[in-house]
Amino acid sequence: MKRSEIIIYSLILLFLSFITVQIVSQALISRNVFALNSSPQKDPNVIFHTDHCSQLLPLDIATSEEPHLLQLNKYQESCNSYVTNQLMVFEDMPNSGVSAEKKGKAMSNRLKEFSEGSVTPIVIIEPSSEWGLIDFDEFNTGFYDDWISKYFETIKNSGVTDNMMGTWVPFPEANLPYWNNQNATPNDFSHVVNRYLGILKQYFPQAKGSVLLNSATYETTDFNWESGEYNSLIPYVKDINKEYVDSFGIQGFPWLPNAGGVGPGIFDAAEYLNFRLAIEAADTLEIKQIWFNTGTFSRKYTLDQESTVYVTAAKRKDLLDGILTEVERVKDRGYEVSINIFAHNKSALSEATDWSYLSSAEDIQALASFLTKAESNGIKVSLFDRSE
């Protein structure tokens, strides 16, 4: 063998050895080179553009200062088109007459601005107040009834109509230990939902009600995916008043261990959304509308640089395609389906996760691809994001 050939072969072997070492080292720290990207995020204040996210014209919300509409307009600017006319918003509960009136007026203003922009809300009512987390048992005694009544009375008296109310979802994710439900049973969830939506219906009989449960049920605050159990959700919904709910929502998200963790994570929507549990629950409620609350992240564990993991825009696109595949399976079974995409950047908060799609041209393109496919398949998409 010639000297030049020996050098070439040696260089090739050296290169292959280097690649092997890199793959092994990535595997040892659970950083999948297919899924992860260690490059830093781009400036989130820059507007990145894509061709379009829809064949429809954008909504006329460019002058709105409402945080959710303001953020939606950023998506419209990025997409040069319509994005959605349905947004998720969050609300907590009043703990006094004064609090009920204050919250009611603020929500009234938001609902009116949404209506002016032709946007419908999905209102997630978290079981918390200015006092902290609400005890499910205490709520079931009627302790909060008068304040909730005052809240809806204030909204009603402000001129908000039934068709401006959208969909209201009390006590979300009751099968997660976020909330003060340690002494509550799954059946107690039905009672708190009935109590809250029953009061809503007294003031807005045509307003829509829904429930949202996590696909995996967790007994502890360890939300590593392997700690959850995909148990039947029937115990949570079987005693809900069927006149109060129009749809059933199921929640699930992809997951990765931190950069020093062990395990492959979960990227399969067939697992983390588990549409069979959603169908089972919807059938129990005798309803045909199912919605999915989900999303993908670009960064996770962002409060610790050594722990942070990154997901490429290409992988996020694959994840979104997987979500569509699962939802289409439900649609093919005769259900009316929709998807809410959680898209808020929570990297600076305790959740330490960036769910946004606005921080790079590649990410907004991944979302645009998803939105156009959903539109062509007749699947409605809503968003949760807001300006800070």
Secondary structure, DSSP 4 states (H G I P E B T S, - for coil): --HHHHHHHHHHHHHHHHHHHHHHHHHHTT--TTTB--SPPPPTTSPP--S-S-SSPPPS-TT--SHHHHHHHHHHHHHTS---SEEEEEE---SSHHHHHHHHHHHHHHHHHHHHTT-EEEEEE-SEETTEEPPHHHHHTTTTHHHHHHHHHHHHHTT--GGGS-EEEESTTTTSTTSS-TT--HHHHHHHHHHHHHHHHHH-TTSEEEEEEESSB-SSS---GGG-B---SHHHHTTS-TTT-SEEEEE---B---TT--S--B--HHHHT-HHHHHHHHHHHT--EEEEEE---SEESTTSTTT-EEB-HHHHHHHHHHHHHHHHHHHHTT-EEEEEEE--EETTSTT-EE--S-SSHHHHHHHHHHHHHHHHTT-EEEEE----
